[in-house]
């Protein structure tokens, strides 16, 4: 039995993690839809509703032409197509492709498209000055004066102390929110769930979002879903799913289809699922999967977990996770 202290208010949550019994989190919420038919979910404790499918910025930056050169026009066209088809949660990061991913998305958001989306990007700066500099660069690249969600990106072992030190990056986030340059504050990481736990328990801050790997392999091995998501739900913090295909390796196991993998994640209490979409075909598949979604029963989730258990126990297919 592994026990997690939730926060300084004294909440306590226990998650049973054993080789024989993996807990299943049942999502009791029902999604609304937008005019395009994409399901919407609340952003944690806030009244804000976002599309449960988000467009990932990193893959947009990978799109190339026939000569293998970056094709910004194609990336812009795909971004606008996704928005027109109803995906309005956009993911990005200051560091993606040395800023190119933000630049292309900023160009896509011209001509009135910025008003149609919930824009999220991430920051690498860990001190106040560095984080502020990253924010100003991101705002300039996006051609906007406000980012909806700003998240500390890819946290590693030493980062929580840096962010919350005197003149740390958290001061930049709080000031930026007061100034109206950002609306919500979160953090991300795929390396070690213990880092997430420190951010939740060691520092007195009300996070809006937390982004982490959530997939049908995760519950078996150093699990974010078992160890972190229940804490977030209890505190009204919106879980954001990434690596829902385990960085592409889930399909190597031949245990579930892409749609089954997506539906498993959407059956958890996540606000949205960030998907790396780099083609029109992939876009249409993801939209169809979202529109076709109905929550899996506990029995169906358990059946998927039984299929993936032997592949997942040693972490071979989730090598982005560090030892705990």
C-alpha positions in Angstrom: 0.0 0.0 0.0 1.4 3.4 -1.0 0.0 6.5 0.8 0.1 10.0 -0.5 -0.2 13.1 1.7 -2.3 15.5 -0.4 -1.4 18.9 1.0 -1.0 20.9 4.1 -4.7 21.0 4.7 -4.5 17.5 5.9 -6.3 15.5 3.1 -5.1 12.0 2.7 -5.5 9.6 -0.2 -4.4 6.0 -0.5 -3.7 4.3 -3.8 -3.3 0.6 -3.9 -0.5 -0.3 -6.3 0.4 -3.9 -6.6 1.2 -6.4 -9.4 -2.1 -8.1 -9.0 -4.5 -5.2 -8.6 -4.3 -1.9 -10.5 -7.0 0.6 -9.4 -9.3 2.0 -12.1 -10.4 5.6 -11.9 -14.0 6.0 -13.0 -15.0 9.3 -14.6 -18.5 10.2 -13.6 -18.7 13.4 -15.6 -20.6 13.9 -18.8 -19.2 16.1 -21.6 -21.0 18.9 -23.4 -20.1 19.5 -27.0 -19.2 22.6 -29.0 -20.9 23.6 -32.2 -18.6 21.3 -34.2 -19.5 18.3 -32.0 -16.2 18.1 -30.1 -16.9 17.1 -26.4 -16.1 19.8 -23.8 -14.9 19.3 -20.2 -14.4 21.7 -17.3 -10.9 22.9 -16.5 -10.7 21.5 -13.0 -12.5 23.7 -10.4 -13.0 26.5 -12.9 -16.1 27.2 -15.0 -13.9 27.3 -18.1 -14.7 24.5 -20.6 -12.1 23.2 -23.1 -12.2 20.7 -25.9 -11.2 17.2 -24.6 -8.9 16.9 -27.6 -6.0 19.4 -27.8 -3.7 20.1 -30.8 0.0 19.5 -29.9 2.4 22.1 -31.1 5.5 20.0 -31.3 4.3 17.8 -34.1 3.1 20.8 -36.1 6.7 22.0 -36.1 7.8 18.7 -37.7 5.8 19.1 -40.9 8.1 19.3 -44.0 7.7 19.7 -47.7 8.8 17.3 -50.4 12.4 18.5 -50.0 12.4 17.8 -46.3 12.3 21.5 -45.4 10.0 22.9 -42.7 6.7 23.8 -44.3 5.1 26.6 -42.3 2.3 27.1 -44.8 1.3 23.4 -44.4 1.5 23.7 -40.6 -0.6 26.8 -40.6 -3.2 25.2 -42.8 -3.5 22.2 -40.6 -3.7 24.3 -37.5 -6.6 26.3 -38.9 -8.3 23.2 -40.2 -8.2 21.7 -36.7 -9.7 24.9 -35.2 -12.4 25.0 -38.0 -13.2 21.3 -37.2 -13.7 22.2 -33.5 -10.4 21.6 -31.7 -9.8 24.8 -29.8 -7.3 23.8 -27.1 -3.8 24.5 -28.5 -0.6 23.2 -26.9 2.9 24.6 -27.4 6.1 25.4 -25.6 8.7 28.2 -25.7 11.4 25.6 -26.5 9.7 23.6 -29.3 11.9 23.7 -32.4 13.8 26.7 -31.0 10.7 28.8 -31.1 9.5 27.8 -34.5 6.5 26.0 -33.2 5.2 29.1 -31.4 6.0 31.2 -34.5 4.0 29.1 -36.9 1.1 28.8 -34.4 1.2 32.6 -34.0 0.8 33.0 -37.7 -2.0 30.5 -37.8 -3.8 32.5 -35.1 -4.0 35.7 -37.2 -7.1 36.8 -39.0 -9.3 36.3 -36.0 -8.3 32.7 -35.1 -6.8 33.8 -31.8 -10.3 34.6 -30.4 -11.5 31.1 -31.2 -9.0 29.1 -29.1 -7.7 28.4 -25.6 -4.0 28.9 -26.0 -1.5 27.1 -23.8 2.3 27.2 -23.9 5.1 26.2 -21.6 8.1 27.9 -20.1 11.6 26.6 -19.4 12.9 29.5 -17.3 13.3 28.5 -13.6 14.1 32.0 -12.2 12.0 35.0 -12.3 14.0 36.9 -14.9 14.4 33.9 -17.2 10.7 33.0 -17.0 9.6 36.6 -17.7 11.9 36.7 -20.7 10.4 33.5 -22.1 6.9 34.8 -21.6 7.6 38.0 -23.5 9.1 36.0 -26.3 6.1 33.7 -26.4 3.7 36.6 -26.5 5.6 38.1 -29.4 5.7 34.9 -31.3 1.9 34.3 -30.9 1.1 37.9 -31.8 -1.1 38.2 -28.7 -1.1 40.0 -25.4 -2.4 37.1 -23.3 -1.8 33.4 -23.0 -4.7 31.4 -21.4 -2.5 28.7 -19.7 1.2 29.0 -18.9 2.9 25.8 -17.6 6.4 25.1 -16.2 7.7 22.6 -18.7 9.3 19.2 -18.2 10.1 19.4 -14.5 13.2 17.5 -13.3 14.4 16.7 -9.8 15.9 20.0 -8.9 13.3 22.2 -10.5 10.6 22.6 -7.7 13.2 24.2 -5.4 14.4 26.5 -8.2 10.9 27.6 -9.1 9.9 28.4 -5.6 13.2 29.9 -4.5 13.5 33.7 -3.8 13.2 35.4 -7.3 12.0 32.0 -8.7 9.9 31.5 -11.7 6.7 31.2 -9.7 7.0 34.9 -8.9 7.0 35.6 -12.6 3.9 33.5 -13.1 2.0 35.3 -10.3 3.0 38.7 -11.5 2.1 37.9 -15.1 -1.4 36.7 -14.0 -2.0 39.9 -12.1 -0.9 41.9 -15.2 -3.4 40.0 -17.4 -0.7 38.3 -19.5 -1.7 34.8 -18.5 -4.9 33.4 -17.0 -4.0 30.0 -15.5 -0.8 28.4 -14.2 0.3 24.8 -14.3 3.3 22.5 -14.7 4.2 19.4 -16.7 6.6 16.5 -16.5 6.9 12.9 -17.7 10.1 11.9 -15.8 9.1 11.0 -12.3 5.7 11.3 -10.5 7.6 12.1 -7.2 8.4 15.5 -8.7 4.7 16.1 -9.3 4.0 15.1 -5.8 6.5 17.6 -4.4 5.0 20.4 -6.4 1.6 19.5 -4.8 2.7 18.9 -1.2 5.9 20.9 -0.5 4.8 24.3 -1.6 1.6 26.3 -0.9 0.3 27.1 -4.3 -3.1 26.5 -6.0 -2.3 25.0 -9.4 -4.8 25.2 -12.1 -3.5 22.3 -14.3 -1.0 19.5 -14.3 0.1 17.7 -17.4 1.6 14.2 -17.4 1.7 10.9 -19.2 -1.6 9.0 -19.0 -2.1 5.9 -21.0 -3.2 2.2 -20.7 0.4 1.2 -19.8 0.9 3.8 -17.0 -1.1 2.2 -14.2 1.3 -0.8 -14.1 4.6 1.1 -13.8 5.6 4.2 -11.7 2.1 5.5 -12.3 1.0 9.1 -12.7 -2.6 8.0 -13.0 -2.5 6.1 -9.7 -0.3 8.4 -7.7 -1.1 11.9 -8.9 -4.5 12.1 -10.7 -6.5 11.3 -7.5 -4.8 14.2 -5.7 -5.6 16.6 -8.6 -9.2 15.5 -8.7 -9.5 16.0 -4.9 -8.1 19.5 -5.1 -9.9 20.6 -8.3 -6.8 20.8 -10.4 -7.3 19.8 -14.1 -5.3 16.8 -15.2 -4.0 17.2 -18.8 -3.0 13.9 -20.5 0.0 13.5 -22.8 1.9 10.6 -24.2 -1.4 8.7 -24.5 0.3 6.4 -27.0 3.4 6.1 -24.8 5.4 8.2 -27.3 4.2 5.9 -30.0 5.4 2.7 -28.4 2.0 1.5 -27.1 1.2 0.3 -30.6 4.2 -1.9 -30.6 2.5 -4.1 -27.9 -0.4 -4.8 -30.2 -2.7 -4.9 -27.2 -5.1 -2.0 -28.1 -5.9 0.1 -31.1 -5.3 3.8 -31.3 -9.0 4.5 -30.7 -9.1 2.1 -27.7 -6.1 3.8 -26.2 -7.6 7.2 -26.6 -10.9 6.1 -25.2 -9.2 4.6 -22.2 -7.6 8.0 -21.4 -10.8 9.9 -22.0 -12.5 7.6 -19.6 -10.2 9.0 -16.9 -11.0 12.4 -15.2 -8.8 14.4 -17.6 -9.7 17.9 -18.9 -8.1 17.3 -22.2 -5.8 15.0 -24.1 -2.9 16.6 -26.0 -2.3 14.8 -29.3 0.5 15.2 -31.8 -1.2 15.7 -35.1 0.9 16.2 -38.2 -1.5 15.3 -41.1 -5.1 15.8 -42.2 -5.6 12.0 -42.0 -4.5 11.9 -38.4 -6.6 15.0 -37.6 -9.8 13.4 -39.0 -9.1 10.1 -37.2 -8.6 11.9 -33.8 -11.8 14.0 -34.3 -13.8 10.9 -35.2 -12.5 9.1 -32.1 -13.5 12.1 -29.9 -17.0 12.3 -31.4 -17.5 8.5 -31.1 -16.4 8.4 -27.5 -18.5 7.0 -24.7 -16.9 6.3 -21.3 -15.6 2.8 -20.8 -17.0 0.8 -18.0 -14.8 -0.2 -15.1 -14.9 -3.8 -16.5 -13.8 -2.6 -20.0 -10.9 -0.6 -18.4 -9.8 -3.6 -16.4 -9.9 -5.8 -19.5 -7.5 -3.3 -21.3 -5.2 -3.2 -18.2 -5.1 -7.0 -18.2 -4.0 -7.0 -21.8 -1.2 -4.5 -21.2 0.0 -5.7 -17.8 2.8 -8.0 -19.0 4.1 -5.4 -21.4 4.1 -2.6 -18.9 5.5 -4.0 -15.7 9.2 -3.3 -16.4 8.7 0.0 -18.2 10.2 -1.0 -21.5 7.6 0.9 -23.4 7.7 4.0 -21.1 11.4 4.6 -21.1 10.8 8.4 -20.6 10.0 7.6 -17.0 12.9 7.8 -14.5 13.4 5.5 -11.6 11.5 6.6 -8.5 
